[in-house]
Amino acid sequence: MAATIDPSTYRDAVVVLATAGVIVPFAKRFRVNSVVAFIACGALLGPFGLGGLVAQVPLLRTITVSNAEALAGPAELGIAFLLFVIGLELSYDRLMTMRRLVFGLGLGQIGFSAGVIGAVAYAFGQPATAALIIGTALALSSTAMVVELLSAHRRITSSAGRASFAILLCQDLAVIPLLFLISVLGSQENGSLLAGLAQALLQAAAAIAAIIVIGRFAMRPLFRLVASTDSSESFLAATLLVALGTGLIAAAAGLSMGLGAFIAGLLLAETEYRRAIEVTIEPFKALLIGVFFLTVGMSVNPAALAAQPLAIVAIAAGLFLAKATITYLLARFFRLGRATALESAIMIGPGGEFAFVLLSASVAAGLVERPASSLVLAAVSLTMISLPLAARLARTLATRFAPTVQLPDEAHILPPADHAARALVVGCGRVGRLVGEMLEQHKAPFLVVDADPALVASQRRAGRPAFYGDATKPEFLRLCGLQEATALIVTIDNQRAVDEIVRVARAMRPELVIVARARDAKHARHLYEIGVNDAVPETIEASLQLSEAALVGLGVPMGLVIASVHQRRDDFRSELKPASAPARSLPRHARSRRL
């Protein structure tokens, strides 16, 4: 006899999935920010909203969450994945490129904002430790919302977008020592601030040592083994194991689960599997972070808000004004334009999601009283909800009161829309650079694209037409002029990305000449099957070049060597290329010249 299933067991999960799968897309259709939609749904469906009316209207039980703590576990996973991705996105090169803004403007914004807000909290009767935690928690802004809003309006590469991103990056880095500090202070009986700081620094040093040891001896071999199986399921399982396993180890040691996940991200940030991991966890990250914001909305008590509306509005307005003013003054001190400083200040002014993380941990550790935390978090929620409107105001004011300072050409995203016929080279690495140099030498017009902004910036500074973007996206290829391109040359070494680019380009331009770099003979044969005109296997080409150099060195005449190498190359091509592969053809403009 089959076991009886209690539908109530899965009711909360269904509410979360309905919110993520139905309500949020519906809200986005009306240009409502997804974070705001999750918070609003949490307030509406939570225990202080419709969930509180279940006793009077039992039918509401099927569409509400009457106990927000039931989602505490998934919400904790959401925080862990958010910190995991932050750690994964950090790199030494990125920090060094933006070091002046990250460690100058960013640290200044956190320090001055925390000091001012903490002093106000202390003046209103909060203990020194609680005031410090409240100040630092409110000094942080919403990375999730600000980056989404900047990206939606193509402002992420503007001067204001770069300054805002640098501040947010510094804030993300600051979360980790703050979590250390809260964990240590909460475990001490006397709550000594200096002793807590000293112990936090020692634990941080131990964690960094563990990262170096584990990263060198475990992470890369593990993912190399998993990747060799060519199984997406195994790769996903390994990623989840590392992220959640490290988080659970940290939690068992008395630290936060998010801190462990952040360490796991750092372990993998410098490996060759970083991009694949980002793609793998993206759907899970978005859903779990949505659950976190859903629980944030469920913590909003309309009755409590109605009891102290003036206090909440005053805290929200004071928070915004204090952070915006400090950010504006610091941005001007760092010689940013008035428009850039103004827009960045308005984007950074509201509170962020990490205020909920830090204050909730502080309440659980007994460092901050729950009434004070609830009042402050209600004000933070109000500022976050108003952030889309604030972003619109920031763009309007920046345009009206001062000319926007533009970034250098190397930071531009979109290529020129002149519809000129040119070759499209994907990849700015060593191979892509050499291809570009050869095209320049023969005066063949071309355009280079890459997903690495540092490589793109380097090529732009060298005077080459390079642009940042994801060549696996059909819309980006269209903007790059694929419809008018004379040829597509794929030089990147990411096998899956090469395959996807070839498929997309062949679907958009069936007659286009496509030449692609292949990992080996097997990959070359696969590329021919999916539509390239020519595939260049790294292993075979390296062998031919080695043979050529060796034979010439042994005294064989150069002409005979070149002829034999060309013959072997043609033999390999004939062997690898199936009869159904597209025939090689000259671009239209070349054919017309020959005629």
N, C-alpha and C positions, 0 to 999 in steps of 0.2 A: 504494500500500500504506500502510495507516494506521501511524503511528508507535507504537512500543511504549512503554507507560507503566509506569514503575517504581512499584509501590504504596508502596514505602518512602519515596518522596518526600513523600507526603501522610500518612504514618503519624502524625507528631507533631501535625498539624492535626486529625486524626480523634480523637486522644486528648484534645486540648483541648476540642473540640466535644462529645465524649461526657461529659466532666467537667461542662461548663457546662449541657448539655442534659438529662442524665440523672441524674448522681450528685448534683449540687447541689440540684435540685428534690426528689430523694428525701430528702436530708439535711434540707431545710427542712420536709418533712412531719413529721419528728421534732423540729422546733424547734431544729435545729442551725444556727448562724450561717453564712451563705454564705462569709464570709472564712475561717472555721475549716475549712469543708468543702474549699475550694480548697487551703489549706495542707496539710491532712491528705492530700488526694489527691496533691498534689505529692510529699510525703514517701513515700507508698506506691508511686507509679508512677515515681518518679525514679530516677536512676542509683545512689543510695545505698539504694533500696528494692528493689522487684521488678526494676527495670531493671538492677541489678547482678547478677542471676541469669540473664541472657539466655544467657551462655555455657553454663551447666549445663542450662537449660530453654529451648531456642530458641523454643518456642511463645509465651513471654512477650514476644517482640519485637513482637508485633502489638498489645499493649495497654499498653506502657510507653514511656518516653522515656529512652533510654540516654545522651543527650547534652543536658544542660540548656541549653548554650549555643545549641542550635538554636532555642530559644524566646526568646533574648535580644532579637531584633528586635521581635517582638510585645509582649514585656514592656516594652520602651522606649516603644513606642507607648501602652501602657496608662498609664505614668507621664505621658506627654505629655498624654493626654486627661484624666487626673485633674487636672493643673495647669491645663489649658485651661478645665475646668469651674469650678475654683476662681476663676480670673480672671474668668470670665463671671458668676459669682454675686456678685462684689464690687461694691459701689456706694457712692458717697459718702454717700447717705442712710442706708444700713444701718450703715456705720461710725460716722456721727455719732450715730445713735440709741443705739448700744451702746458709745460711745467710752469711757465710764468703765470698763466691764468689759473691753473689748478691749485698750485701751492701758494700763490700770491693772493689773487682775488678770492679764490674759494676758501682758503683758510681764514682770510680776513673776514669774509662774510660770516662764517660759522662763529669765529671767536667774538667779534663785536656784537652780533645778534644774540648769541647765548649770554654774553655779559649783560646787555641791556635788559633782555627779557627776564633773565635770572634775578637781576637786581630789583625789578618791579615785583616779581613773585615774592622775593624776600621781604620787600617793603609791605606787602599785603599779608605777612604773617607766616609764610612758609618757612620751614627749617632750611638751613644752608644746603644740606644735601639734596632735599626735594627741590629747592629753587634752582640748583645747578642742573638737575636732571630735566626739569621743566624747560629751563632756558635752552639747553642743547637740543631737546626733542623738538621744540617749536622753531629752532633755527633752521631745521631741515625742511626741504621743499619736496614736492611730489615729482619724482623722476618719471614715473609711469605717465602721468598726465601731461607734464610739460613737454617731454620728448614726443608724445603722440600728437599734441597740438602743433608743435613746431614742424613735425614731419608732414602733417596733413596740409599745412599751408606753405610747404616748401621753404621753410625758414631755418631749417636745421643747419644749413651751410652759410647763412647770413652772419654778419658780425655779431648781432644779438644772439643768434642761435648758438654760435660757437662759444660766446661768453657764458651763456646760460648753461650749456652742456658742461663746460669746465667747472662751474660752481657745483652742478649736480654730481659730477664725477667725484669731486672732493668730498661732498656730503656722503656719497655712497661709501667712500673709504672711511669716513669718520664713524659710520654706524658700527663697525666692527670693534674698535676700542671702547665705544660706549656700551656695547653689549657686554664686553669683558668687565667693564667697570661696574655695571649694574649687577652682574652675576657675583662678583667678588664682594661688593658692599652688602648685598643681600645675605651672603653667607657669614658675615662677621657680626659678632654679638655687639661690639661697641660701635660699629659703623664708622670707624676712623677713615676719613677721606684720604689722608696721606698714605696710610697703610694699604688701603684699597688700591690706590694708584700704583704703589710699588709692586703689589702682588699681581695687578693686572699687567704691568710691563713684563714681569717675569713669565707669566703665562703666555703673553704674546710672543716673547722670545722662544719659549719652548714650542709654541705652535709653528713658528716659522722654521725652526730646526726640523720639526716633524714633516713639514711640507717638502723641504729640500730632500730629506732622506727617502720619504715615501715616493715623491715624484720621480726621483732618479731610479729607484729600484723596483717600483711596482706598477705605476700607472701606465707608462708607455708600453712595457711588455704586455700588460693585460689587454690594452686596446689593439696592439699589433696582432695578438693572438685572435682576438674577436674579429677584427677586420679581415683577417686571412680567411675566415669562413665564408665571407661575402654574404652574411645573413643579416638583414636589417633587424630581425627580431632579436638576435643575439646582441647586436650593437645597442639597441634600445635597452635591453635588460642590463647590460654592463653600465650604461650611462645612469640608469636609475639606481643601480647598486652603489655606484660611487657616490652619487649625490646624497641619497638617503642613508646609506651606510655610514658615511663620514658624519652626517648630521646626528645619527643615533649615537655614535661613539662620543661626540661632543656632549650630547645631552646626558649620557651616562657619566661623564666626567664633571657634571654640574654646570656646564656651559649651555648656551642656547643651541638649538638645532640649526638655526639659520647660520650661526657662526661656523659650524662644521661644514655646512653646504658651501659657504663662501670659500673655505679652505679647499674644498674639493674642486671648485671652479678655478682657483689659482693653480692647483696641481695640473690641470688640463689646459690652461690658457696658452702655454708655450709649446704645446704638442701639435703635431700635424693633423690631429683629429678634432681640433677646436671647432672648425666650421661645420663639420658633419654633426657634431654633438649639438650645436646651436639649432640646426635644422631639425634634429631628432626630437628635442624637448620643447620646441616652440608651441605646439598645440597644448601640451600638458601645462606648460608655464602659464599660458594665457588663461586657461580654465581655472587653475588653482589660485592664481592671483585674483581672478574674478571672485572666487569663493571668499578670499580674504576681505575684499571690499564689500561683499555681501554681508559678512559678519560685522563689518564696520557699520554698515547701515542699520543692522539689527540692534546695535548698541545704542542707537539714538532713541531717546525717550521723549516723545512729544510733550508729555505732561511735565517732565523736568524742564524742558525748554520753555514751556509756557509759564513755568513758575519763576524763571529768571531770564526773561528775554533780553532785558536791557544789559545785564551783565555779560551775556553771551555775545551780543552784538558789539558791545564795547571791547571785549577781549579780541574778537575777530578783527575789528577795525584797527585796534592798537597793534595787533600782531602784524597785519598787512602794512600799515604805515611805517612801523619801526624797521621791518626787514627791507621794505622797498627803499626807504631813505638811506639806510646803511649801504645797501647794494649799489644805489646810484652814486653815492659819494665815493665809494671804493672804486667803482668802475671809472669814474672821472679821474681819480688819483692814478689809476693805471693807464691813463691817456686813451681811454675809449671815447668815441664820439658821443655827443649828447643824445642823439637818437638811439644809439646802441645801449648806452647806460640806462636810458629811460625804459626801453622795451625789456631789457634784462631785469631791471628792478621790479617791474610789474609782474613778470613771469615768476620770479623767485619769491615775491612777497607772501603768497599764501602758504599755509602749512602743507605737510605731506603725510604719506602713509606710514613713514617710520616713526612719526609721533605716536601712533597707535601701538606700534611694536614696542617702543622704548617705555612708554608710560604704562602699558599693560604689564610688561615685565617688572617695572618698578613697583606697581601696586601689588603684584604677586609676591615680590620680595619684601614688602613692608616698608619701602622707602618713600612712597608717595601715598597720601590718603586718597581713598576712592572718590569722595565727593569732589575734591579739587581736580582729580584726573578727569572725572566725568564732565565737569564744567569746561575744562580746557579743551577736551576732545570734541565737545559739541561746537566750540568756536572753530576748531581746526576743520571740522566737517563743513561748516558754513563757508569757510574760505576756499576749500577744495571745490565745492559745488559752484562757487562763483568764478572759478578759474577760467572756464571757456569765455565767459563774458569779459574777464580781465584781459585775456589774450587778445580779444578783438579790440578792446580799448587801447592796449599797448601798441598794436599795429597802427591804429588811427592816429594816436598822439605822436608816435615816432615819425610818421609821414608828415604830419601837419607842422610840427614845431622845429624840426631839424632835418636836414638831408641825411638819408641813410648811408652809413659808411659801408662800402662794398668790400667783400673779401678779395684777395688776389685771384687771378684767373684760374690758378690751379685748384681752387676750392669750388669752382662752378660745377654743378651737377649735369645740366642739360647741354648736349652738343649743339653746334649751330644747325639751324633749320633752313639751310640754303639749298637743299635738295641736289647738291653737286655729286657727280659720280666719282667715288673714291673707294679704295679698298678698305675693308674694316678688319682691323687686327685686334683680337681678343687676348689680352695679357700684356703687362708691362714688365715682366720679369726679364731674365737674361736672354731667353729665346725671343721674346717679343721685341726687346730693344734691338737685337741684331737684325730681325726682319725689318723693323722700321728703318734702320740705317741703310739696309740694302735698297728699300723702296725709295728712300731719299736720294741715294746715289744715282738711281736710274730715273729720278724725277717723276715717280709714280705717286699721285696724290693718295693719301691714306689718313685714317683716323684710328686712334688706339683707345680701347676701353679696358678698365680693370676694376675689380671690387676692392682693391687695396688703396685707400686714399694716400698713403705715404708714397707708393710707387707712382701714382697719378701725379701728385705734386712734384715729384722729382722730374718726371718727363715734361711737365709743363714748364718748369724752370729751365729745362734744356731747350725749350722752344718747340717742342713737338705737340701736335694736336691730340692730347690725351684727356679723357673724361672718366669720371667715376660712375659706376653703376653695375647692375647685375645683368650680365648678358644672357642669362637663362630666361629673362622676362621678355615676352614678345613686344610689349609696349616700348621697352627701352631700346630694343633693336630697331623698332620702327622709328623712334626718335633719332637714332644714330644714322638713319638713312639706308637701312637694309634694302628697301625697295629700289633704291637707285645704285646700290653698291656694285662695284665691278667684280669683287671677290670677297670671300670671308676666309680669314686665316686665323685658326684657333691655336694658340701657342701655350695655353695653361696646362699644368700637369695634374689637374684634378680630373680623374677619369670620368666620374659621374657627371661633373659639370660639362665636360667636353661633349659627352653623349647627349645631354639635354640641349645644349646650344645647337648642336648639329640637327637634332630633331626639329627644334623650333624654327631654325632658319630654313631648313628644307621644306617645311610645311608652308612657310611664308613666301619663299622664292624657289619653286621647283627647278628652275633653270640656272640658279646661281652656282658659280664655281666655288666649292668649299674645299679648303685644304686644312687638315687637322693634325696636330701632334698626337701620337699614340704612345702608350706605355710600352707595349711589346707587340709581337706578331699577332697574338690572340686579340688584343685590343684593336689593332689595325684592321683585322678581318671583320670585327664587329662594326667598326666605323664605316667600312665599305658597305656593309649590309644595310646600315641606316641612312646612307645617302651621301657620303663624302666623295669628291672626285679623286682626291689623293690623300693618303694617310702616311705619315712619316714616323715609323717606329723608332723610339729612342735606342733600344738595344741593337737593332740591325744597323742603324745609321752609325752608331758609335763603333761597331765592329768593322764596317766598311772604311771608316776614316782611319782606324788603327791599322788596318791592312794596307791602306794606301801609304801611310807614313812609313810603315815597316818595309814595304817593297821598295819604295824610293830610297830608303836608307841602305838597303841591301844592294843597290846599284841597278835595279831594273829600270829601263827607260821610262820617263814620266808619261809619255804618250800611251805606251802599252798599259801602264798602271791605271791611268784615268779611263781608258777604254774598257778594261776588265772590270773596274769598279762600277762603271755605268751599266755594263752588261749584267753584273750580279744584282744591281739595284732594280733593273727592269725585270729580271727573273723573279726576284722576291715580290715585286709588285704584281706580276702576273699570277704568281702562286696565291697571294693573299686576296686579290681582288676577284670576287665572283663574277660570273658572266652577266648577272642581272644588275650589277652596279652601274651608276650613271656614267656615261662616256665623258671623257675630258673634253672641254670646249673652251674656246677663248671668250672673254667678255665681249659684249656687243660692240663697244667702242674700238676694241682691238681688231675685231673682224672687219669693221667698216674701214679702218686704216689699211688693212691688208688688201681689201677689195679696191 
